[in-house]
Every structure is written in C-alpha cells, then in structure tokens.
C-alpha cells in the first residue's frame, strides 16, 4: 500500500510538471490602438491558427500563442478602417507591437 501511494505521488508530480512546462513555450502579442473607441477586435493569424480578442480601452493582448510568425489585424468600426501588421515573431515572451493608429476611410 505504501509503494502504491509513493507511485501515485510520483505520477502526480510528473503529470503536473508536464503541464507547468506547457506554458513555458507560449507567448503573446499585445499593444494599444488609437483612437481607443474605434477598435473592436484584434485578430492574430498564422498558417495553422486564428485567434481573436476584444480591445478594451484601446488595449489588447492575445495570449497562449505557440512560437511562430503571425499577422495581426485590428478590426475597426466605421468610419475608421481596419489595419494589419505582418510578420510578428512570437517566442516565449510577450511581443509588444506598440501603438497602432487607425485612420478614417
């Protein structure tokens, strides 16, 4: 019985350590948009995945991205036009794309 408990404890620790390292190789893309009330969503697109997040008070962050190259699209409300940024390289740290200025159509 004691060996079974030790085995289960060791298995639990091993399983938890796998999940702990799962997020070590994931990054994020963040930035701000002006004017803040003109932006709706931020879309992050790769060759295999598309992720979106809402833009709140002009700020956004798309989290849990695998390492790779992404394109960013800021979806805007009329009369502003949506804008994109290509070739954003994500690794295991947040990538700040800075301020993105929306222009009217």
C-alpha positions, 0 to 999 in steps of 0.5 A: 500500500505504501509503494502504491501511494509513493507511485501515485505521488510520483505520477502526480508530480510528473503529470503536473510538471508536464503541464507547468512546462506547457506554458513555458513555450507560449507567448503573446502579442499585445499593444494599444490602438488609437483612437481607443473607441474605434477598435473592436477586435484584434485578430492574430493569424498564422498558417495553422491558427486564428485567434481573436480578442476584444480591445478594451480601452484601446488595449489588447493582448492575445495570449497562449500563442505557440512560437511562430510568425503571425499577422495581426489585424485590428478590426475597426468600426466605421468610419475608421478602417481596419489595419494589419501588421505582418510578420510578428515573431512570437517566442516565449515572451510577450511581443509588444507591437506598440501603438497602432493608429487607425485612420478614417476611410 
